[in-house]
Amino acid sequence: MRLPRLLLAAPHSGAGKTTLALALLQALRERGLAVQPFKVGPDYIDPTHLELASGRRPYNLDGFFLDGEGLLSLFRHGARGADLALIEGVMGLFDGKDPQGRVGSTAQVARLLQAPVVLVVDARGMAGSIAPLVQGFARFDPGVRVVGVLANRVGSARHAEILREALAPLGLPLLGWLPLDPGLELPERHLGLVLAGEVRPPLEALRKALRLDLEGLLRLAGEAPPLPEAPPFLPERRPPRARVAYAWDRAFRFYYPEALELLEALGAELIPFSPLADGALPQAEALLLGGGYPELFARELSENTPMREAIRRFPGPVVAECGGYMYLSRGLWVGEAFFPMVGLVPGEARMGERPVLGYREVEALRDSPLAQRGEAFKGHEFHYAHLPPSPSPAWRRVGGEEVEGYTDGRVLASFVHLYLPARPQGALRLLLRAQGRTP
């Protein structure tokens, strides 16, 4: 597979990778190119902005979830029909699951995909110091090829020229820059950026503000070497076997697109519904309640009593993750206000001040709609909410004694966002359970 590609990385979080990615997507689309965006790491939010700017569904590339062959397969799957791939990194270039960034890092994906890396640098308050900073990243790992720099929050055209001159002795070009302008910033909240569906990113302003050597950028992208063959990412599509209703509205929308595609390939008919707005569930044999922001819509969710009752009475398998887990609890505390929720799982959810986050590998303590006792799954957590320990926990952390979530065999609810493509047997088990069959 030969596909021009670039990977945007940074020395640290907050440098402006997403902002520059959106600006580049606008410039490349204006050139008439079909650009496939990817996001490194377990991120549901940045991809909403990348999709709006590119017009194509982004996919997550994560070296903790998938091995090298799996990542290559997903990359090839996502890049079908594209002229160029643009990969947005996560955190700093060498930040990952381990201190050396061998697993779960942007650098791991760059090595695997042999993708030329463009370093995004927050240049505010910086002049000649950009050179040793970039030099360190460029020389740190011979398997990661840094080919140029994009500068963010640049004070003026003269400031950009100083940065360009400082980088020249390294042989690394300043490929482009964005000015220091609050109007170009993307709004944030407690889980990261605000979703693109709730606020429109300043795409037109970014397009006009970006100063870019587009020809140089395309030349470097075209120098990416061919990639080896890889097996298909999804199994051969099977006939319909079960209808799966999944929550999809402003309160719940955190799903990996490749996980939904896996369910469809295995025979699921996916039907969206809104716990906020709908008064009844669609006809379905299984329910999915993904993550999201139930704490922002607690009153509306609580006041939709017909939906809460419908979910409580639903007879088939139910899988809820993070925000969905909170929604299935007895109620949600937001400050001093309490809002009754579905009540399918014990305990009341409370918002905390510090996030719980990180990769997770968990082992099933008992059978559930996704797992048989003893099976291991990979996923991640990122939440501020807490629930008291469950009398019937679903998972134990692999390598530890910490338990998490709740299952009664039919309902599975947990703060862990599972990555089903890493264990497709779980997706198949859900559909068999929806058919009333024992896997």
C-alpha positions, 0 to 999 in steps of 0.5 A: 500500500502506497499512500502519502501520509503525515503524523502531527505530533507535539512535545506535550499536550496543549500545543495545538495538534488538533487546531493545526490538524483542522487548519491542514484539513481545510487547506488540503480539501481546498486543494481537492484532496480526499484526506483521511484523518486518524487519531492516536489513542483512546479519544472520542472527542477530537475525532468529532472535529476531525470528521467535521473538517475532513468530511470523512469518519476518523479512526483511532490508532492505538498500540495498546489495543491492537498489535502491529498487524491489527494497526496496519489493518485498521489503517488500510481499512480507514484509508480506502479511497483517500488521497492522503492520510493525516494522523493526529497524535496524542499528548507528547510524541513519546508519552504512552502507557510506559515511561519510554513511550514504547506502547500506546504512544504517538511514536509507536504509531509513527514507527509502525506506519513509517509516517513522516512526523511534523512537530507542532510547537507552541511558539508563544514566548519562544525564539531561538530555543525552538531549535534545541527543542526540535533537535532533541525530538528529532534525534531521540529515536532513529525509528521516528523521522521528524521532517518539519515543524508547524508553529502555533501561537506565533506573535507575528510574521517577523516572529515566524521568520525568526523561528524559521532561521533558528530551525534552518541549521537543523535542516528542518523546515518551518512548514507553516504557522498560526498566529496567537489569536484567541479566536482560533482556540477550541473551547474545552471542558472537563473531559477535553474539547467541547464536541464538534456537534455542540460548538462549531470549530472556527474552520474558516478562520483557521483556513484564512489564518494558516500560513503554509508551505503546502507544496513542501508538506505534500512532498514530505507526505509523498516520501512515506514508504510503501506499507506491507500487506495486512489482513482485512480489519473486519470479518466477512459481513454476515446476514442480519442476526439481531437489532441493537439499539444504541444511545446517540444524542448530546448526552451519549455518543462515545463509541469507537466507529470501528467497534460499531462497524465490527458489530455490523459485520457480525450481523447487528442492525444498529438503531440509534435512539435518544435517552434525552428526547425519545419516549420509547425504545426502538424495536431491538434485542440488545441495548448499548449505552455508550459514554458521554456527558450525562452530568450535563443533561442530568435534569433532562435525562431524569425527567424523561420518565418513559425512557427510564422505565422502558430501559428498566423493563427491557428484557434483553442484554444491556451493555453500558459504559462510563456515562451509560453506567452512570445513567443506569445507576439509581441516581446522579448527584451533580453538586447538591442536586440529586437526579433519579436515573434508570436504577438497573444497577445499584449505587448512586453516581457522584461527580469528583474533582479529579479524573480517573484515567488510563489504559485498562486490561480487565478479567471477567469475574463472572459471565456477562453479555460480552464475556465469559468468566476469566476472559480478558479485555482491553479498554481505557477509563476517563471520568470524574464520576464515582460509584460505590463498590458493587455487590456483583462486580464485573471486572478485576484489573489484570495483575491486581486485585481492584474490581470494577463495574457491575453485572448480573449476567444480563446487564453489564455496566462499567466505567471501562470503555472496552475496545471490542475489535481487540476481542471480537468474540465479545461482540459476537457473544453479545449478538448471540445473547440477543438472539437468546442463544448461549455462546 
